[in-house]
Every structure is written in structure tokens, then in C-alpha cells.
Amino acid sequence: MTRGAALIFVLTAAFLTTPVAVSGATGAAVAEVAGTGAVRAEGSAGTARVGATPGESVMTPVTTKVTRRQDTQVQVSAITPQAPREPAAQVKISGVVANSGATTLTGLSIRLRFSRQPFATRTEMQSFADGGQILDQSRKTVLVDQLVASGQFPWEFVVTPAELGMYRFGVYPVTIELVDAAGQQLAAQRTFLPYAPKNQQVSRTKIAWALPIVDQPHRGDDSTFVDDGLRETVADDGRLGKILKIAETPSKGVSWFVDPAVLDDAQAMAKGYSLRTGTAADAATERKPGDQTTSRWLQRLRTALEKAPVSATPYADPDVAAITHHGLDTATGIALKQGAAVATELLGKDVGTATNWPVGGVIDRDALDVLAVGDVRTVLLTATALPPSTPLTYTPDAAATVDTVQKPVNVLLADPVLSQLIATTGTSGAGVTALTTQRFLAETAMISAERPAESRTVVAAPPRRWNPDPAFVTTLLKTAASAPWLKPVTLSSVKPSKTAVPRGDLVYTDKDQQAELSKAYLGVVRKLSNRAELTATVTKDHRRVFDTALLRVTSAAWRGRTGNANPLIKQIDSSVTTRTNAISVSSSEQRTVAGQNGVVPISIRNDLQNEEVTVGVRITSGDRKLLTIGEYESPVTISPGKTRPLDIPMVAHGGGQTTVKVQLTTASGVRYGLPVEVIVNTTGYGAIALVIVGAALAVMLAAVVLRILRRRSRRTAKGRGAGQRGPRAVPEPAQHREGPS
């Protein structure tokens, strides 16, 4: 009966046992790298690994099928010291086990498991963190009387390196597990313990940190913001506000990458700004006063970076690969020059763009050539972007060289694991930050242990838009600087060695190319850029007022979310249209040419402030058989705020109506703005008038000739009559008959 009850108890415990992912992990990526949870339940005696010493037990781990939600968790809160240096130094490992279920658990134990053998490679460390097989032993146990529902039980182990069998420099595995009365694992937490005895000399690994201050653009044109997000981002609890706190605590080996567009936006907002609100149909612009939060952030950042190594990204951090692949090559050069100028002005110190950090830490040959032409001498990539030509069993030096069309470019390679660890937010509690710091120390110690007689360099660079925990990062930087196997150095001091590891070609995958800003999106940007270019072409000083605005819409921040850039594009498009229309043609809608030759007046107005412009004028007739255009002045120069009148000669070939199109152009003949159409009426009176005048002259001439002929005829007749006339006859007196006398 007793045996049956015991058997039922064991089977029941086995049935309820499940593997656990320990709480406190900020996500799958952090858990994978930091080793914050076990993905398999482990047997009490551990598992074997290559290189096990004689006498050590070799067992296969016991695994169980997941049958229910895991309610128990093991959390490691602290390991002190994080890297012991003496065999007898006391190491305290403490934490809690938590029960999130509704049932009180009894008969539990917490066990400390470890190994006398250090890891041989970083690959073994990753396998251990992922829950893979490894040899360890159980030496310490803490009994848990009961673990109440929704409660915690604190635990602590105090050991020495000598007790754990540590005897040489290296990284050792440590596992804290919670088991039930049957010895089945309910939850486990894996971590690492570096051991660096003082009597063993190890070459220090140089470590450089590259930390970004990058954000998405918030302005369309230079004077108008499309959102108010920057103010929230630079607040003390905002992402850039947290980064500022890290910058205000000077740390050795830290180099900063600053996007000048962030500084530019901050300055514009601090001075007072215009905010565009509403949709395209009902958009409105609201004037806002200067923002004090943004002003203070900019001033504090300027002070914090005063003595720190700083490099500027190209202005607005453009997607260099995408704009290179889609025909916007000149944008990169403009962004590099503008970035250096703006960063130097706003930080009050000389800041250059000679060191570039491509988005994603990857780049192809074409984009690298464009950067090299822009005088970039060093690029920061992820280590997988330029792998060794042959696989290595150790971590190679972080510096290499790649040839370009311009000149060789230095390549600095950021370690992916170290970079991911520093990006841990630590928002899930002290357990995550403690384990992440421990993992970081273990990784760097393992790098030094791989080749203890050889000094190498590693680089840690978190993601571009990291959202750090200032306390965690500051502590990590300080802890790493004090590690006996590390030496912090600036990024600019890292140079390729003469014995550098041979590297293969740059790796730029289809997935990398698919992540770029799309061809369709950049096609819209290119058309907008062409229109903006014309506004600079017609001015006397070729003033390019839209360069920074266009760089904002090519920012890598819009990767995967180009819809968020639409408000910027619409705002810039509106501003380009307004500036284009500032140079305009004015004329009445209808004109009349009352004759064969006439003049139609037009005027060209320049409403640009303090900018003289020169434009060509192209006038075409809609019906050349009816109306032709004579010679006129083109190009013409118009002073700021002035109007230039032009008289356009025209020749009419009959009566009727036609349209004359007036198109402004650049000096090279490219159309500028929309054409203006003028309706011209031709009366045809010129030809009719000639006929009438000619007929009248003919009639008058005929009348004159006839009159002259008549006069001559009369004179001739009179002359002939005078030659035949005799003495004038005297008329006889009249006889009157009267009656008889």
C-alpha cells in the first residue's frame, strides 16, 4: 500500500512538471543571449560535454513534455563579486523563487549546480544559455518549506571558487534550479561566473563602445513640424532623455554617434515653431512658443558631449544603400557635408562624418563606394557583415580593411552578442540587469581566455534606436571598465593590425536589400527632389532651401513604415509649390490684336524675399496660321519683390481667336511651374481697311480724272466757237400794231 502511494506521488509530480522560461526576461532575444531561462528541464546530475575529466558523472538530461502553464520561476538577483579573483573569496549568489499559481507548494528544494571545467568557446556558452547539454554537479541545496500561492521565497548560496573546483582563468557555468520532492526540475535559471585569479596574467581585450543618439525626423520643411513627438522623446523619461542621462555620466571607451537632424529639430522647437495639424483636406498650421524641455535637453547634451568623442551621422541618417541603389547618389554627399556643419555648429566643437555607421550595420560595395567618395574613412558594421574568409574557433580582432573605388576604408566590426546585451532595457526587474551584466562579463572574459597571450579589440554597439535603462548601462560601463581582462579604448583608436585575420567579401543579403526604402517610395522622393532643384536653379545664388527637408524623407527611420513619412512629403510638396509659384506670370485673360501687327503685354512677378531670379520665357501660339509670335527678350532677370513687364509682338494673319501659352523656364530651358494661357482675338481689320482705302482712292482718282477731262473738253469747245463769230446783230425795234390813227 505504501509503495503504491509513493508511486502515485512520483507519477503525479512527474505529470505536473514542466520546463520553464524564467520571468524577468525582456524578450526572447534577451533570454537567448543572456541565458535568463531554461528551455528544458534538467536532471539532477547534469549532462556531459566534450572534455569531461575522469571521474565526473556523464548523464543525459531528463526532459518532460509541457502539459500546463508554468507557475514557478527562479530569479537570480545578484552575484557578488561578479568575477572573483581569489580561490577563497566568498561569492554570494542570491535571489527568489516565485509561485504565480493559486496553490501553495511544499516539499521543494533549491539547488546550486556548477562545473569544475570552464567553457572552451563562446559557442559552448551560447549552447548552455539555450538549455543545451553540459556537465555540472549539485553541491548546494536549500530546502523550501512551502511556497505560498502568489508568493516568493528568498534564497542565497555562499561559495568560494575553491569549493566549486575553479582553478584557472575562464568562465564557468552556474545553474540554480527548483525541484520537487521527486527531484524533478520545476524551474531553472542559468548564469555564468568568470574567474580571474590574480596569479594568472591575461592580455587585456580592448573594448570600444559606440552609442547612438538618433531619432526619426519631425519636420517637413525647415519651418514646419508635422508632429510634437520630439518633446516627449527628449523628456527625462523619454528615449532620448534616458540616453542623455548616460551621456552625463562620463565613461571610458564610449564614442557617440549623433544625428545632426535631431539637434537641428531640437533647436528649431526651442526657438518657437509651427506645427501642422489635421489631415490633407483640413490641414492647418498652429504657431507654438519655444519649448523649454527641448531647449534644456539640447543644452545639457552639448555640455555632456563637450569632451567626449563624437561623430556625426549624415544629416537625418539617410538610408545610404537605398538612395544609392535608386539613383539618388548626390543625396549622400549633401547629407555628409550638412551633417558635419550642423553638428559642429550646435555642439560647439569640431564634429566630422569621417566615421560612418550604416543602418543595420551592413552595406554593399556600391554604397560603400559612395561613402568613400564622400570622404568617409571608417565604417562601423556588425561582425557578420564581413566574416573571416575561413571559420575560426575564436573571436577575431574587430578591425579590418576593405578596398573601394576611392581608397581603402577601415572597417570596425561590432560583436553581435555584446551589442545585444547592452541594449537590454532591464524593465522587468533587477534580475535581468544582474544576469545581463554577468553574461557581458562572461562573454568578454571568454574572448580573452580564447587567446590569453594575444591582445584583440571588440566593439559593442546597441541598435540605432535603443531605449536603454540608464542605470543598467551606466553600471555595465563602469563594471566592464574595472574588469581585469578589459581595457576601454575610443573608437577612433581602433586600427587594423598588420596581422589582421583575412576577411571575405562584404555580406549584403536579399533580406538586407528588401529592408531598404522601396523603389516606389524613393520614386516619389526623386520627383519631389527634381521640382525642388528647379527652385534653386533660377535664383542668382542657386540657393538650395529644400536640401535638409529632402534628406529627412530619405531617413532610414522610415524603413518598414514609409506611411509615417507621408505627412513630411505632403508638407515639403506644399512648400515647393509655394516657392515655385512665387515667380509667376500675370496677364489679362483676353487680349486683342486689332490689325496685322500688335503687341500683347505680360508681366513676370518675383515674390521671393531677398533673392534675384533669372527665368526664360517661352511663348507659343495655339494656331500659327492665325497668329505668330515675334521676337522678345528671354531670359529676363527680376529683382526681389519686383515685376518685370514684357511686350510680346504678334502678327495676325486673319480674324479669329486662339490661345497663347506663356511658359517660364530655367536658363537651360527646363519648364518652371505651370504655363499661363492667354486668349488672343484677331479682328482682321488691317486687310479690309486696305481694300476700302484702295477702292476709295480709285474712285477719287477716277472722279478727278473725269473732272479734268470735262474741263479740258469745255475749254476746247469754247476756243472753237470764238473763231467763227461776226459783228453783233442789232435787234430790230419791236413794231407795235396799233389801231387806225
HELIX and SHEET records of a PDB file:
HELIX    1   1 THR A    2  LEU A   16  1                                  15    
HELIX    2   2 ALA A   28  ALA A   34  1                                   7    
HELIX    3   3 ARG A  122  ALA A  129  1                                   8    
HELIX    4   4 GLY A  229  THR A  233  1                                   5    
HELIX    5   5 ARG A  239  ALA A  247  1                                   9    
HELIX    6   6 PRO A  260  LYS A  271  1                                  12    
HELIX    7   7 GLN A  292  ALA A  304  1                                  13    
HELIX    8   8 VAL A  320  HIS A  325  1                                   6    
HELIX    9   9 ASP A  329  LEU A  347  1                                  19    
HELIX   10  10 VAL A  359  GLY A  361  5                                   3    
HELIX   11  11 ARG A  365  VAL A  373  1                                   9    
HELIX   12  12 ALA A  383  ALA A  385  5                                   3    
HELIX   13  13 PRO A  416  ILE A  422  1                                   7    
HELIX   14  14 ALA A  430  GLU A  450  1                                  21    
HELIX   15  15 PRO A  470  SER A  482  1                                  13    
HELIX   16  16 LEU A  491  SER A  493  5                                   3    
HELIX   17  17 ASP A  510  GLN A  514  1                                   5    
HELIX   18  18 LYS A  519  THR A  537  1                                  19    
HELIX   19  19 ASP A  547  VAL A  553  1                                   7    
HELIX   20  20 ALA A  556  TRP A  558  5                                   3    
HELIX   21  21 THR A  562  ALA A  565  5                                   4    
HELIX   22  22 ASN A  566  ASN A  581  1                                  16    
HELIX   23  23 TYR A  685  GLY A  723  1                                  39    
SHEET    1   A 3 THR A  72  THR A  80  0                                        
SHEET    2   A 3 VAL A  91  ASN A  99 -1                                        
SHEET    3   A 3 GLY A 151  VAL A 159 -1                                        
SHEET    1   B 4 GLN A 137  LEU A 147  0                                        
SHEET    2   B 4 LEU A 105  PHE A 114 -1                                        
SHEET    3   B 4 GLY A 170  VAL A 179 -1                                        
SHEET    4   B 4 GLN A 185  TYR A 195 -1                                        
SHEET    1   C 4 VAL A 310  ALA A 312  0                                        
SHEET    2   C 4 VAL A 254  VAL A 258  1                                        
SHEET    3   C 4 THR A 205  ILE A 213  1                                        
SHEET    4   C 4 THR A 457  ALA A 460  1                                        
SHEET    1   D 4 VAL A 310  ALA A 312  0                                        
SHEET    2   D 4 VAL A 254  VAL A 258  1                                        
SHEET    3   D 4 THR A 205  ILE A 213  1                                        
SHEET    4   D 4 LEU A 486  PRO A 488  1                                        
SHEET    1   E 3 THR A 224  PHE A 225  0                                        
SHEET    2   E 3 TYR A 273  THR A 277  1                                        
SHEET    3   E 3 ALA A 284  LYS A 288 -1                                        
SHEET    1   F 4 THR A 355  ASN A 356  0                                        
SHEET    2   F 4 THR A 378  THR A 382  1                                        
SHEET    3   F 4 VAL A 409  ALA A 414  1                                        
SHEET    4   F 4 ALA A 399  VAL A 402 -1                                        
SHEET    1   G 4 ILE A 583  SER A 586  0                                        
SHEET    2   G 4 ASN A 597  ASN A 606 -1                                        
SHEET    3   G 4 THR A 643  ALA A 652 -1                                        
SHEET    4   G 4 LEU A 627  ILE A 629 -1                                        
SHEET    1   H 5 GLN A 590  VAL A 593  0                                        
SHEET    2   H 5 ARG A 671  THR A 682  1                                        
SHEET    3   H 5 GLY A 656  THR A 665 -1                                        
SHEET    4   H 5 VAL A 613  SER A 621 -1                                        
SHEET    5   H 5 VAL A 636  ILE A 638 -1                                        
END                                                                             
